[in-house]
Amino acid sequence: MKEQTAYHFVGNIESRDLLMDVADVVVTDGFTGNMVLKSLEGTGAAFFSMLKMSLMNSFKNKLAAGVLKKRFTCTPS
């Protein structure tokens, strides 16, 4: 794989690199890949749930959320 020129082979990456755009594709066994995927999904859901609770707990925070809403909206590229 290292000799191929059609793509850039990165090699082994650390778990902290998974969300840092170090690699476009990560190859792993089924169990490990599923555990990483489920962990990331759960962490993201919990984070956004806590963020929403924080932004909706007072009128002032709701105003700030209204100002920031466009920045938090994901748009497909």
C-alpha positions in Angstrom: 0.0 0.0 0.0 2.8 2.4 0.7 4.1 2.2 -2.9 0.7 3.1 -4.4 0.5 6.7 -5.8 -3.3 6.7 -6.2 -3.8 7.7 -2.6 -1.8 8.8 0.4 -1.2 6.0 2.9 -1.0 7.5 6.4 -0.4 4.3 8.4 -1.5 3.8 12.0 -3.4 6.8 13.6 -4.2 7.5 17.2 -7.9 7.7 18.4 -7.6 11.4 18.9 -6.9 11.8 15.2 -10.3 10.2 14.1 -12.1 13.5 14.2 -9.1 15.7 13.2 -9.2 15.0 9.4 -5.9 13.0 9.5 -7.4 10.2 7.3 -10.4 9.9 5.1 -10.7 6.2 5.6 -9.8 4.1 8.6 -9.7 0.3 8.3 -10.4 -1.7 11.5 -12.0 -4.9 12.5 -15.8 -5.0 12.9 -15.9 -5.0 16.7 -13.4 -2.1 17.1 -15.0 -0.1 14.4 -18.5 -0.5 15.8 -17.3 0.4 19.3 -15.6 3.6 18.0 -18.7 4.5 15.9 -21.1 4.0 18.8 -18.9 5.9 21.2 -18.7 8.9 18.9 -22.4 8.9 18.2 -23.2 8.8 21.9 -20.7 11.5 22.8 -22.0 13.8 20.0 -25.7 13.2 21.1 -24.8 13.9 24.8 -22.8 17.0 23.9 -25.6 18.6 21.8 -28.2 17.6 24.4 -26.2 19.4 27.1 -25.6 22.4 24.8 -29.3 22.7 24.0 -30.2 22.5 27.8 -27.7 25.2 28.5 -28.9 27.5 25.7 -32.6 27.1 26.7 -32.4 27.6 30.4 -32.9 31.4 30.5 -34.2 34.1 28.3 -30.8 35.6 27.9 -29.4 32.3 26.7 -32.3 31.9 24.3 -31.4 35.3 22.8 -27.8 34.2 22.4 -28.9 30.9 20.9 -31.0 32.8 18.3 -27.9 34.9 17.4 -25.8 31.8 17.1 -28.3 29.5 15.4 -27.0 30.1 11.9 -23.5 29.2 12.9 -24.6 25.9 14.5 -26.7 24.9 11.5 -25.0 22.2 9.3 -25.3 22.9 5.6 -24.3 20.3 3.0 -21.4 21.3 0.9 
